[in-house]
Amino acid sequence: MITWALAVLHLVVTVIKRSDDTPGFVALPRRWVVERTLGWLMRSRRLARDHAPNPARR
């Protein structure tokens, strides 16, 4: 995926690994932006998986 993003989208993808020796929550660089955006998207009912109708109930 990293090579595809560079070749097709001209984006540089950087993998930021979590430090296992740090206890508790530590905000990683730029990761909070993605998590915040996903949180905003999941607030929309049409995008949330939990609100999909169950076809077995119909």
N, C-alpha and C positions, 0 to 999 in steps of 0.2 A: 504494500500500500504506500509505503514511503517513496519508493521509486516511481510508482504511478502518479502520485501527487506532484512530484517534481517534474515528470515528463509531460503530463497532460495539463495540470492546473498551474504549473510553475510556482508551487508552494513548497516551502521547506518545512517538513514536519520534524519536531524535536520531541523525543520521548523523555519525559522527566520521571525518574524513578523515585519512589518513596524511600525515605530513610527508615530502616527497621529499628534502629537504636533509639529513635525519638518516641517517647510515650505520648499518648494523647493526640489531639487534633492539631495538625500543623497545616496552614494554608500553603499550598504549592503554587509556584508562579504560573499565572494564567489559567490554571485549572479551575479556579473559582468562576471564571467567566463562562466556561462551558457548563459547569454545574448550575449556575444561575440561569442561563438561557434554557437549559432543559427543564428547570423548575418552572419557568414562565410558560413554556410550551405545554407542560403537563397540567397547567391550570385551565387550559382550554378543554372543554368537554369533548369536542370532536377528536382531539388528539390523545386523550387519556384512554388507556386500554381498559381501565376498570369499569367504564360506563358502556361498553359495547353490549348489545342485547345478546342473550343466549338463544341460539337457534333451536335448542332442544326444548325450550319452554313453549314455543309457538305451536 
